[in-house]
Every structure is written in C-alpha cells, then in structure tokens.
Amino acid sequence: MTGPEIVPFTREHLEGAAELLAARHRRHREAEPLLSARYEDPAVAREEVAAAYGLLDASGSAAVEGSRVVGYLLGAPKSGSPWGDNIWVESSGHAVEAAETARGLYALAATRWVAEGRVAHYALLPAHDRELVDAWFRLAFGHQHTHGIREPAAAGPVRAGLTVRQPVRAEIPVLARLDMVLTEHQSLSPTFSGGPPDVYEERVADWEEDFDNPKFWNVVVEHDGSIAGSAVGCALEVSSAHVGPARPDHAGFLGFAAVLPGARGLGVGRALGEAVTAWALEAGFTSVVTDWRETNLLSSRAWRGVGYRDTFTRVHRLVGH
C-alpha cells in the first residue's frame, strides 16, 4: 500500500497544516478540557503554523494526498550550548491524520537537519495520542520531558512538624542553595542532565534582584523550624517553554520546586505543590501547569501524585548514538 507523498514544507502547505493542527487540538481537548479552546479555530492555528515556519532556519516536510495536506512537521534550532546542535519541534509544529505518516515526515525533514549538522532532535507531542507517541518511539526517540496540568485547589493539611509560609529576604542564602539542589539532582542518575553547574553567588544575585518581583510568588516549607524546601509560582506567560497549544489560557505555573536531600520523604514536596495550587486558586487562575524531566524519578512521581495530568510528551533523539 502506498502512502502519501512526502515533500519539503512550503507556504502552500500552511492552510492544510492549520486545519490539521486545529483538528488535532480538538481531539486533545476532548482528552484534556483545561487546554485552550482558541487553537481549535483554523485561523488561530494558521498563525501558529506560520510562526513556526517563520522561525530562523526553520524547515520541515508535508505529507500530501492529491490536493490535501494529511500531515506536516516543522522544526527550528534553539541557541544555547546545553542543547548542542539541535532542532526543536514545538507544540504547533506537527500534526497528522495517521500516526504512521509521522515517520515519513521525520525521514525527509531529518535528512536536511542532519546534513546541516543538527543532530539533537526534540519534539513536543500531545500526550493523549499514544499511537502518535509510539510512532516517534519507533524512530529511536525516547520520552525525555512531560508537561502536566491540573485544577487549582485549596491545600490539604500538612504532616506534623511541617510549616508552610512565605520566605523573608534574610533567607535568600537558603533559597539560593535550594536552587542548586535541583540542578545537582538533575545531574545524577538516571537523569544525567548536561546543563552547566550552578554558581552560588549567581543564584544569590538572582534572588536579590527578583525577591520582591510581583511576577513571582515564593513559598517555603519548614521542618522542625528549618527550611526544608521551596517553590515558586507565577503566571504561565512568564515561561518560554509553554507556547502555542501548550499554553492554556489564564494558567498559573509551578515554575520551580526543590527539597533538601535530608528532608525528602517527609511530605515537603506535596506541601509545596499544594501550596502553589492554593495560590493559583486565590489568584483566580483557571488551571495550573508544570513540567518535569521524566527521568527525574522524584518529580515525575511527585507531580503526578498531587494531581497533574500529562498534556504533552517531549521526545528526544541524538542522531549517531
């Protein structure tokens, strides 16, 4: 059986791609209604596809059957040494009628990407579409990162010995240390993050600059009188990692959370997570979003454990390895 013709993506494919993205998002919202309804509109979806196509050095492929576009794939590089020579397919960069079409789309698009020396490939896929995610797995991709969502809600009771409160400026040295705890944990097995190590003085300086910034809501949990963990909440618009269909309307964001190693297992992480969902409720947000490395065993278990549901799955492949 012959499949669709796979060709390089051009402007003539924008309208068909927009219809596909809008249809994909309608199916996605059937699985997760907290996602924004805006992207079900093909006109809005077209703006997103056009933006993906218009990024610097963007390229991709389209699957066509006669005059119909039945699939498309668009990627563009991101600057920054931690990502290497890369291509990213964001949430508006891919949609298909049939999951198997994704494999042919990638085969053509990746030919150019690798020829350009871009060998680290990332794609953000709707998590509910297991057939599509499986098609990418069969292209030697692995599950690297997850986006999750839940409703805002009042916090439950915390365990004995724990106190939830907002920090004071004099506690910046402890908050800076907690920033470093997360980075250090991500460098360990089985995550093995390749990001650069934190510099304590830089973390202190960041806290000094942003401690009173109204964009951020800070919270700590004490255990027996000492800070054991911290978290930061903000509007999702502050995050550059959640864009297009991956950005629900008027959502809060659990942007950071860390627990000191000696305090793990005491309920500190749950208390932090619930504190942020309660803040989001009081602030009037209609949902709360977070994301985590799937290989970070602590966060991947903790955030699902406090009610976050998978919305997008980021897959990754390093060509040649």
C-alpha positions in Angstrom: 0.0 0.0 0.0 1.4 3.4 -1.0 1.3 6.2 1.5 1.1 10.0 1.0 3.8 11.9 -0.9 6.3 13.5 1.4 7.7 16.8 0.2 9.5 19.7 1.7 7.2 22.1 3.6 6.5 25.4 1.8 4.0 28.2 2.2 1.4 26.5 0.0 1.0 23.9 2.8 0.1 26.5 5.5 -3.7 26.3 5.1 -3.8 22.5 5.2 -1.4 22.3 8.1 -3.6 24.8 10.0 -6.7 22.6 9.5 -4.7 19.6 10.8 -3.5 21.4 13.9 -7.0 22.7 14.7 -8.4 19.1 14.3 -5.5 17.7 16.5 -6.2 20.2 19.2 -10.0 19.5 19.2 -9.1 15.8 19.8 -6.6 16.9 22.5 -9.2 19.0 24.3 -11.6 16.0 24.4 -8.9 14.3 26.5 -8.0 17.4 28.5 -10.6 20.2 28.5 -8.4 22.6 30.5 -6.4 23.3 27.3 -7.2 26.5 25.5 -10.1 26.3 23.0 -8.6 29.0 20.9 -6.4 26.7 18.8 -9.5 24.7 17.6 -10.0 27.7 15.3 -8.1 27.1 12.0 -7.4 30.8 11.7 -5.6 30.8 15.0 -3.9 27.6 14.2 -2.7 29.1 10.9 -1.0 31.9 12.9 0.8 29.3 15.0 2.0 27.2 12.0 3.1 30.3 10.1 5.1 31.4 13.2 6.8 28.0 13.4 7.6 28.2 9.7 8.9 31.7 10.1 11.5 31.0 12.7 15.1 31.4 11.8 16.4 28.4 9.9 13.1 26.6 10.2 12.4 23.7 7.8 10.3 20.6 7.6 8.1 18.4 5.5 4.5 17.9 4.4 2.5 14.8 3.5 0.1 15.3 0.6 -2.6 13.2 -1.0 -3.8 14.9 -4.1 -4.6 18.4 -3.1 -4.9 17.6 0.6 -2.3 18.0 3.3 -2.5 15.0 5.6 0.5 15.7 7.8 3.3 18.2 8.4 6.4 18.6 10.5 8.3 21.9 11.2 11.4 22.3 13.4 13.9 25.1 14.1 17.1 25.3 16.1 17.4 26.9 19.6 20.5 28.7 20.6 22.4 27.8 23.8 25.2 25.4 24.5 23.2 22.9 26.7 21.1 21.9 23.6 24.1 21.3 21.3 23.4 21.4 17.5 19.7 21.0 17.7 16.2 21.1 16.1 13.0 21.6 18.1 9.5 20.7 17.0 7.2 22.7 19.3 3.6 22.1 20.1 2.3 23.8 16.9 5.0 22.2 14.7 3.4 18.8 13.9 0.1 17.2 13.1 -1.0 14.2 11.1 -4.2 12.4 10.1 -2.5 9.0 10.6 0.3 8.3 13.1 2.4 6.3 10.7 2.7 9.4 8.5 4.9 11.0 11.2 7.7 8.5 10.4 7.9 9.5 6.7 7.7 13.2 7.6 10.6 12.8 10.0 12.6 10.8 7.5 12.6 13.6 5.0 12.9 16.5 7.4 15.7 14.9 9.4 17.8 14.4 6.2 18.2 18.1 5.9 18.6 18.7 9.7 21.5 16.1 9.9 23.1 17.5 6.7 23.1 20.9 8.5 24.9 19.3 11.5 21.9 19.4 13.7 21.9 16.0 15.4 20.0 16.6 18.7 16.3 16.4 17.9 13.4 17.3 20.2 9.6 17.1 19.5 6.6 18.1 21.7 3.7 15.7 21.2 0.1 15.6 22.6 0.4 13.1 25.4 -3.0 11.6 25.0 -2.2 10.3 21.4 -0.4 7.2 22.3 -0.3 5.9 18.7 1.5 9.1 17.6 4.0 9.0 20.5 4.6 5.3 19.7 5.4 6.2 16.1 8.1 8.6 17.3 9.4 5.9 19.7 9.8 3.7 16.6 12.1 6.4 15.2 14.5 5.8 18.1 13.2 8.7 20.2 12.8 8.4 24.0 10.5 10.1 26.5 12.5 13.0 27.9 10.1 15.6 29.4 6.5 15.9 30.4 4.1 18.9 30.6 1.2 18.5 33.2 -1.9 20.3 34.2 -4.5 20.3 37.0 -7.2 22.4 38.5 -6.4 25.0 41.2 -7.5 23.8 44.6 -7.2 24.5 48.3 -4.3 22.9 50.1 -4.8 19.9 52.3 -3.4 19.5 55.8 0.4 19.1 56.1 2.2 16.5 58.1 3.1 17.1 61.7 6.4 19.1 62.0 5.9 21.0 58.7 5.0 24.7 58.4 4.1 26.4 55.1 4.9 30.1 54.8 6.4 32.7 52.6 10.1 33.4 52.9 11.8 36.6 54.1 14.7 38.4 52.4 17.2 37.3 55.0 16.6 33.7 53.9 18.0 34.3 50.4 21.1 32.2 51.1 19.0 29.2 51.8 16.8 29.8 48.7 19.9 30.1 46.6 21.2 26.8 47.9 17.8 25.1 47.1 18.2 26.4 43.5 21.4 24.5 43.4 19.9 21.3 44.9 17.6 20.9 41.9 20.4 21.3 39.4 22.6 18.9 41.3 19.9 16.3 41.5 19.2 16.6 37.7 22.9 15.8 37.0 22.6 12.5 38.9 21.4 9.1 37.6 19.1 8.4 35.8 18.6 12.0 34.6 22.2 12.9 33.7 21.3 16.4 32.7 24.1 18.1 30.7 23.4 21.6 32.0 26.2 23.7 33.5 26.5 23.6 37.3 25.1 26.5 39.3 27.3 29.1 40.8 26.1 30.0 44.3 26.9 33.7 44.0 24.9 34.0 40.8 21.9 32.3 42.4 22.1 34.7 45.3 22.3 37.7 42.9 19.2 36.4 41.1 17.3 36.1 44.3 18.4 39.6 45.4 17.1 41.0 42.1 13.8 39.2 42.0 12.8 38.6 45.6 10.3 41.4 45.6 9.2 41.0 41.9 5.4 40.8 41.9 5.5 38.4 39.0 6.7 35.6 41.3 5.0 34.0 44.4 7.5 32.3 46.7 6.8 29.7 49.4 8.9 27.6 51.7 8.2 24.6 53.9 9.9 24.4 57.3 10.6 21.1 59.0 11.2 21.4 62.8 12.0 25.1 62.4 14.4 24.9 59.4 13.6 25.5 55.7 13.4 22.1 54.0 12.1 23.1 50.6 10.9 26.0 48.4 8.7 26.6 45.4 7.9 29.4 43.0 4.6 30.2 41.3 3.9 32.7 38.5 1.7 33.2 35.5 2.4 30.7 32.8 3.2 33.6 30.4 6.5 34.0 32.2 7.6 30.7 30.9 9.1 30.5 27.4 8.8 26.7 27.4 5.0 26.7 27.2 3.8 28.3 24.0 1.1 27.8 21.4 -1.3 25.0 22.1 0.8 24.0 25.1 -0.2 27.3 26.8 -3.7 27.1 28.4 -5.5 30.4 28.9 -5.0 32.2 32.2 -3.0 29.5 33.8 -0.7 29.5 36.8 2.7 27.9 36.7 4.6 25.8 39.2 7.9 27.0 37.9 10.3 25.6 40.5 10.3 23.3 43.5 13.1 21.7 45.4 13.6 19.8 48.7 16.8 19.4 50.6 18.0 15.8 50.3 17.8 15.2 54.0 14.1 16.2 54.1 12.9 14.0 51.3 10.1 11.6 52.2 8.7 13.9 54.9 5.8 15.3 52.7 7.6 18.6 51.9 7.2 18.2 48.2 3.5 17.6 48.5 3.1 20.6 50.8 4.9 22.8 48.3 2.9 21.5 45.4 -0.4 22.0 47.2 0.6 25.5 48.4 1.1 26.6 44.7 -2.3 25.1 43.6 -3.9 27.0 46.5 -2.1 30.2 45.5 -3.4 29.7 41.9 -6.9 29.3 43.2 -6.7 32.5 45.3 -5.2 34.4 42.3 -8.1 33.4 40.1 -6.2 31.2 37.6 -8.3 28.5 35.8 -5.6 25.9 35.7 -2.0 25.2 37.0 0.7 23.9 34.7 4.1 22.4 35.5 6.7 20.2 33.7 9.3 17.7 34.7 12.1 15.5 33.4 10.7 12.1 33.0 14.0 10.6 34.2 13.8 12.6 37.4 12.2 9.9 39.5 11.3 12.3 42.3 9.5 14.9 40.3 7.8 12.5 37.8 6.3 10.7 40.7 5.6 13.7 42.9 3.7 15.9 40.5 1.5 13.1 39.2 0.9 12.2 42.8 -0.5 15.7 43.5 -2.9 15.5 40.6 -1.0 16.8 37.5 -2.2 15.0 34.3 0.1 14.6 31.3 -0.7 17.0 28.4 2.5 17.0 26.3 5.3 14.5 25.9 8.7 15.7 24.8 10.7 13.1 23.0 14.4 13.3 22.2 16.9 11.6 19.9 20.6 12.2 19.5 21.5 11.0 16.0 24.5 8.8 15.7 24.3 7.3 19.2 
